[in-house]
Amino acid sequence: MSSTLLSRPGAVAVEDPADAAFAVAAHYGDPLREQRLLAEGAGLVDRSDRDVLAVPGADRLSWLHSLTSQHLDRLGDATGSEALVLSPQGHVEHHLVITELGGTTWADVEPGTGAALHAFLEKMRFMLRVEPQLLTAQWAVLSLVGPRALDVLAAAGLPAPAAEYAVEALPDGGFVRRMRPIGDGTALVVDLVVPRGSVGVVADRLLAAGAGLAGVQAYEALRVEARRPRLGRDSDHRTIPNELEWLTSAVHLDKGCYRGQETVARVHNLGRPPRRLVLLHLDGVSEDLTEPGAPVLAGAREVGRVGTVVRHHELGVIALALVKQSVTQDAALTVGGSTAAIDPDDAVAEVDDTRAAARDRIRAVRSATMPRA
């Protein structure tokens, strides 16, 4: 099935919708111009391929708190968060964007992953008062992105959340949720979760208020620039939260037990995880962008895997990649035949301060207890 916005002039569908129930526009004729719109103005991105779930019921927050990596049992009304569902070994299985509103907890997740998450939640209900529902056919996610996003909402007569993860109810159903900025940090992101039948009406209202249509390619370019991972593209079956920025945005390190917590706590306490997420700059010689999952090579040695690869309107061809901790910032890398270099901002420190401090303490203890000549 296709989103209603895919019928708008210039729309070109995403080539590989994976298992998404709804196809959306990759771009509307000019991907680089659409990127600049998100970076400098306000663009409306159709992200209605995301799966949407709702969990009503009196036990919903404490139940989700016990199943996920986030502290949710006291999540306030009209607020949101992010959370992960992990395997018993601590590998990331689902990434959820959470919203609590009016007695229901909402979650939107990666396209094509909603059915598996819903099945997992159903198995974990037991005798609790919860009713997980998969509602992708009824609800859609739109994202208003750019430094002028709040101005557009105001001009359209729609509520504008004042802070990150704050939520405002929409008068005709659904809600507006403010997320963390992307790109260089100036592109605000405001998600609108609306009835699927209202997507065209809501879009027209925002476009009349000063937004412009932009495809998901533009959104992805700014997301990669901001080093925001996507489940399944920038992660694999071995990924643990400690390897990604989700450790700070979707994991609460002081909460009680949840599946996979042992791995997260152990790696956090001991030091560096086995891999780290970096931004790669590619030479851009090839016309074809490398597919997610391709190996990152240092000579003939595989040192990582590439995730999302995009053409950025200022940075050229860039990609997210998970690489081994031992890979240095100046390593000569190749990805799919293209020369690649790690962004200087992702250089790993030569000395791990935590481990260095521990070694100093050990030396001090040994010095104090060593027999004197």
C-alpha positions as CSV (number, residue, x, y, z in Angstrom):
1,M,0.0,0.0,0.0
2,S,1.1,3.6,-0.6
3,S,0.9,6.7,1.6
4,T,-1.5,9.4,0.2
5,L,1.4,11.8,0.0
6,L,3.1,9.5,-2.6
7,S,0.6,10.9,-5.1
8,R,1.9,14.5,-4.8
9,P,3.7,16.0,-7.8
10,G,7.3,14.9,-8.2
11,A,7.1,12.1,-5.6
12,V,9.5,9.1,-6.2
13,A,8.9,6.1,-4.0
14,V,11.5,4.5,-1.7
15,E,13.1,1.8,-3.8
16,D,13.5,-0.7,-1.0
17,P,10.6,-0.4,1.5
18,A,11.7,-3.5,3.3
19,D,8.7,-5.0,5.1
20,A,6.9,-1.6,5.4
21,A,3.1,-1.8,5.1
22,F,3.0,1.6,3.4
23,A,5.3,3.0,0.7
24,V,6.5,6.6,1.2
25,A,8.4,9.1,-1.0
26,A,12.2,9.0,-1.1
27,H,12.1,12.5,-2.5
28,Y,9.9,14.9,-4.5
29,G,12.3,15.6,-7.4
30,D,15.2,17.4,-5.8
31,P,16.7,15.5,-2.8
32,L,19.6,18.0,-2.1
33,R,17.2,21.0,-2.2
34,E,14.9,19.1,0.2
35,Q,17.9,18.6,2.6
36,R,18.6,22.3,2.6
37,L,14.9,22.9,3.4
38,L,15.2,20.7,6.5
39,A,18.5,22.3,7.5
40,E,17.5,25.9,7.0
41,G,13.7,26.2,7.0
42,A,10.9,23.7,7.6
43,G,10.1,20.5,5.7
44,L,7.3,18.0,6.1
45,V,8.6,14.4,5.8
46,D,6.2,11.5,5.3
47,R,7.3,8.8,7.8
48,S,4.0,7.0,7.7
49,D,5.8,3.7,6.9
50,R,6.6,3.5,10.6
51,D,4.6,1.0,12.6
52,V,2.4,2.3,15.4
53,L,1.3,0.5,18.5
54,A,-0.9,1.5,21.4
55,V,-1.0,-0.1,24.9
56,P,-4.0,0.9,27.1
57,G,-4.6,-0.7,30.5
58,A,-4.0,0.1,34.1
59,D,-0.7,-1.9,34.3
60,R,0.8,-0.5,31.0
61,L,3.6,1.6,32.4
62,S,4.9,-0.8,35.1
63,W,4.6,-3.6,32.5
64,L,6.6,-1.8,29.9
65,H,9.0,-0.7,32.5
66,S,9.8,-4.3,33.3
67,L,10.2,-5.3,29.6
68,T,12.3,-2.4,28.3
69,S,15.6,-0.6,29.0
70,Q,13.9,2.6,30.0
71,H,12.5,3.9,33.3
72,L,8.8,4.1,32.4
73,D,6.7,3.3,35.5
74,R,6.4,6.9,36.4
75,L,6.3,8.4,33.0
76,G,4.0,11.5,33.2
77,D,1.0,12.2,31.0
78,A,1.8,14.2,27.8
79,T,5.5,13.2,27.9
80,G,7.6,10.7,25.9
81,S,10.9,8.8,25.8
82,E,12.8,6.2,23.9
83,A,13.3,2.6,24.9
84,L,14.8,-0.7,23.7
85,V,13.7,-4.3,23.9
86,L,16.8,-6.5,24.3
87,S,17.5,-10.2,23.9
88,P,18.5,-12.1,27.0
89,Q,22.1,-11.6,25.8
90,G,21.7,-7.9,25.6
91,H,21.4,-7.5,21.8
92,V,19.0,-4.8,20.5
93,E,15.8,-6.3,19.1
94,H,13.5,-3.2,19.0
95,H,13.8,0.5,19.3
96,L,10.6,2.3,20.5
97,V,9.7,6.0,20.5
98,I,7.3,6.2,23.5
99,T,4.4,8.6,24.2
100,E,2.2,8.6,27.2
101,L,-1.1,10.4,26.7
102,G,-4.6,10.2,28.1
103,G,-4.3,6.8,29.7
104,T,-2.6,5.1,26.7
105,T,1.0,4.4,26.0
106,W,1.9,4.8,22.3
107,A,5.0,3.4,20.6
108,D,6.1,3.9,17.0
109,V,8.9,1.7,15.7
110,E,10.9,0.9,12.5
111,P,8.9,0.0,9.4
112,G,8.1,-3.7,9.3
113,T,9.0,-4.4,13.0
114,G,5.6,-3.7,14.6
115,A,4.2,-7.2,14.1
116,A,7.1,-8.9,15.8
117,L,7.0,-6.4,18.7
118,H,3.3,-6.9,19.0
119,A,3.7,-10.7,19.1
120,F,6.4,-10.3,21.8
121,L,4.2,-8.1,23.9
122,E,1.2,-10.4,23.6
123,K,3.3,-13.3,24.9
124,M,4.4,-11.2,27.9
125,R,0.9,-10.1,29.0
126,F,0.2,-12.9,31.5
127,M,-2.6,-11.7,33.9
128,L,-1.8,-8.0,33.7
129,R,-4.3,-5.3,32.7
130,V,-2.8,-4.4,29.3
131,E,-4.0,-4.6,25.7
132,P,-1.2,-4.1,23.2
133,Q,-2.6,-3.2,19.7
134,L,-0.9,-2.9,16.3
135,L,-2.5,0.2,14.7
136,T,-0.4,1.0,11.7
137,A,-3.4,0.8,9.4
138,Q,-5.2,3.5,11.5
139,W,-2.4,5.9,12.5
140,A,0.5,7.5,10.6
141,V,3.7,9.5,11.6
142,L,4.6,12.7,9.9
143,S,7.7,14.7,10.8
144,L,8.1,18.5,10.6
145,V,11.8,19.2,10.5
146,G,13.9,22.4,10.5
147,P,14.7,25.5,12.5
148,R,11.3,27.0,11.5
149,A,9.3,23.9,12.5
150,L,7.7,25.6,15.6
151,D,6.9,28.7,13.5
152,V,5.0,26.6,11.0
153,L,3.0,24.8,13.8
154,A,2.0,28.2,15.2
155,A,1.0,29.5,11.8
156,A,-1.1,26.4,11.2
157,G,-2.8,26.9,14.5
158,L,-1.4,23.6,15.9
159,P,0.1,23.2,19.4
160,A,3.9,23.4,19.7
161,P,5.5,21.3,22.5
162,A,7.9,23.4,24.5
163,A,10.6,20.9,25.3
164,E,12.1,17.6,24.0
165,Y,9.8,14.6,24.4
166,A,6.9,17.0,25.4
167,V,3.6,16.1,23.9
168,E,0.5,18.1,22.9
169,A,-2.9,16.5,22.0
170,L,-4.4,17.4,18.7
171,P,-8.0,18.5,18.7
172,D,-9.0,16.1,15.9
173,G,-7.2,13.1,17.4
174,G,-3.6,12.2,17.6
175,F,-0.7,14.2,19.1
176,V,2.3,16.4,18.4
177,R,5.6,15.3,20.0
178,R,8.9,17.1,20.0
179,M,12.0,15.1,19.5
180,R,15.7,15.8,19.6
181,P,17.2,17.9,16.8
182,I,19.1,16.3,14.0
183,G,21.7,17.5,11.5
184,D,24.0,20.0,13.1
185,G,21.6,20.4,16.0
186,T,19.6,23.3,14.6
187,A,17.0,21.2,12.7
188,L,14.2,20.7,15.2
189,V,12.1,17.5,14.8
190,V,8.4,17.5,15.7
191,D,6.4,14.3,15.0
192,L,2.7,14.4,14.4
193,V,0.9,11.1,14.9
194,V,-2.4,11.5,13.2
195,P,-5.3,9.3,11.9
196,R,-4.1,7.8,8.6
197,G,-7.2,9.2,6.9
198,S,-6.2,12.7,7.9
199,V,-2.7,12.7,6.5
200,G,-3.5,14.7,3.4
201,V,-5.5,17.3,5.4
202,V,-2.8,17.7,8.0
203,A,-0.2,18.0,5.3
204,D,-2.1,20.6,3.4
205,R,-2.5,22.6,6.6
206,L,1.2,22.6,7.3
207,L,2.2,23.3,3.7
208,A,-0.1,26.3,3.7
209,A,1.6,27.5,6.9
210,G,5.0,27.6,5.2
211,A,6.4,24.1,5.2
212,G,7.6,22.3,2.1
213,L,7.4,18.6,1.2
214,A,10.6,16.7,1.6
215,G,11.3,13.0,1.2
216,V,12.8,10.5,3.6
217,Q,16.2,10.8,1.8
218,A,16.5,14.3,3.1
219,Y,15.6,13.2,6.7
220,E,18.1,10.3,6.5
221,A,20.9,12.6,5.4
222,L,20.5,14.8,8.5
223,R,20.0,11.8,10.7
224,V,23.3,10.3,9.6
225,E,25.0,13.7,10.1
226,A,23.7,13.7,13.6
227,R,24.9,10.1,14.1
228,R,21.5,8.8,15.0
229,P,21.3,5.1,14.4
230,R,18.3,3.2,12.9
231,L,17.5,-0.4,14.0
232,G,18.3,-2.9,11.2
233,R,20.3,-0.4,9.2
234,D,23.0,0.8,11.6
235,S,22.7,-2.2,13.9
236,D,23.0,-6.0,13.4
237,H,22.1,-9.1,15.4
238,R,25.2,-8.5,17.6
239,T,24.6,-4.9,18.5
240,I,24.4,-3.9,22.2
241,P,23.2,-0.5,23.4
242,N,26.6,0.5,24.6
243,E,27.9,0.6,21.0
244,L,25.4,3.3,20.0
245,E,24.1,6.6,21.3
246,W,21.0,4.8,22.5
247,L,22.9,4.2,25.7
248,T,22.1,7.8,26.7
249,S,18.8,8.3,25.0
250,A,17.0,4.9,25.4
251,V,18.6,3.2,28.4
252,H,18.2,4.1,32.1
253,L,21.4,2.8,33.8
254,D,19.9,3.0,37.3
255,K,16.6,1.2,36.8
256,G,15.7,-2.3,38.0
257,C,16.0,-5.6,36.2
258,Y,15.0,-6.1,32.6
259,R,16.0,-8.6,29.9
260,G,19.6,-8.1,28.8
261,Q,20.4,-5.7,31.6
262,E,23.4,-7.8,32.7
263,T,25.3,-7.2,29.4
264,V,24.5,-3.5,29.4
265,A,25.7,-3.1,33.0
266,R,28.8,-5.2,32.7
267,V,30.1,-3.5,29.5
268,H,29.3,-0.1,31.0
269,N,31.2,-0.8,34.2
270,L,34.2,-2.5,32.6
271,G,34.9,0.1,29.9
272,R,34.7,0.2,26.2
273,P,32.2,-1.9,24.2
274,P,33.6,-4.1,21.4
275,R,32.5,-1.7,18.7
276,R,31.7,2.0,18.3
277,L,29.5,4.0,15.9
278,V,31.4,6.5,13.7
279,L,30.7,8.8,10.8
280,L,32.6,7.9,7.7
281,H,33.4,10.2,4.8
282,L,33.5,8.3,1.5
283,D,35.2,9.5,-1.7
284,G,31.9,9.3,-3.6
285,V,33.5,8.0,-6.8
286,S,30.8,5.3,-7.3
287,E,27.4,6.4,-8.5
288,D,25.8,3.6,-6.4
289,L,25.6,3.9,-2.6
290,T,26.8,0.9,-0.6
291,E,24.1,-1.2,0.9
292,P,23.8,-1.5,4.7
293,G,25.8,-4.4,6.1
294,A,28.7,-4.1,3.7
295,P,32.1,-4.7,5.4
296,V,34.4,-1.9,6.4
297,L,38.0,-3.0,5.4
298,A,41.4,-1.9,6.7
299,G,43.5,-3.4,3.9
300,A,42.2,-7.0,3.6
301,R,41.0,-7.1,7.2
302,E,37.4,-6.6,8.1
303,V,37.1,-4.2,10.9
304,G,33.4,-3.3,10.9
305,R,30.1,-3.0,9.0
306,V,28.6,0.0,7.3
307,G,25.1,1.1,8.0
308,T,23.2,3.9,6.3
309,V,25.0,5.6,3.4
310,V,23.7,9.0,2.1
311,R,24.6,11.9,-0.2
312,H,24.7,15.0,2.1
313,H,24.1,18.4,0.6
314,E,27.3,19.8,2.3
315,L,29.4,16.8,3.4
316,G,29.2,14.7,0.2
317,V,28.8,10.9,0.6
318,I,28.8,10.0,4.3
319,A,27.8,6.8,6.2
320,L,27.3,5.5,9.7
321,A,29.4,2.4,10.6
322,L,30.1,0.2,13.5
323,V,33.8,-0.4,13.7
324,K,36.1,-2.2,16.2
325,Q,37.4,-0.1,19.1
326,S,40.9,-0.8,17.9
327,V,40.4,1.1,14.6
328,T,42.2,4.5,14.9
329,Q,40.9,7.8,13.5
330,D,43.6,7.9,10.8
331,A,43.1,4.3,9.6
332,A,43.1,3.8,5.8
333,L,39.6,2.2,5.3
334,T,37.6,1.1,2.3
335,V,33.8,0.5,1.9
336,G,32.5,-1.1,-1.2
337,G,35.5,-0.1,-3.2
338,S,35.4,3.6,-2.0
339,T,38.0,5.1,0.2
340,A,36.6,6.0,3.6
341,A,37.9,8.1,6.6
342,I,36.5,8.4,10.1
343,D,35.3,11.9,11.0
344,P,37.7,13.7,13.3
345,D,34.9,14.2,15.9
346,D,34.7,10.4,16.3
347,A,38.4,9.9,17.1
348,V,38.7,7.6,20.1
349,A,40.9,8.9,23.0
350,E,44.3,7.4,23.1
351,V,43.9,6.5,26.8
352,D,40.7,5.4,28.4
353,D,40.4,7.7,31.5
354,T,38.4,5.2,33.5
355,R,40.9,2.4,33.0
356,A,43.9,4.7,33.4
357,A,42.5,5.8,36.8
358,A,42.0,2.2,37.8
359,R,45.6,1.4,36.8
360,D,46.9,4.3,38.9
361,R,45.0,3.1,41.9
362,I,46.4,-0.4,41.5
363,R,50.0,1.1,41.2
364,A,49.4,3.1,44.4
365,V,48.2,0.1,46.3
366,R,51.1,-2.0,45.1
367,S,53.6,0.8,46.0
368,A,52.1,1.1,49.5
369,T,52.3,-2.7,50.1
370,M,55.6,-3.4,48.4
371,P,58.4,-4.5,50.8
372,R,61.0,-1.8,51.2
373,A,64.7,-2.6,50.6
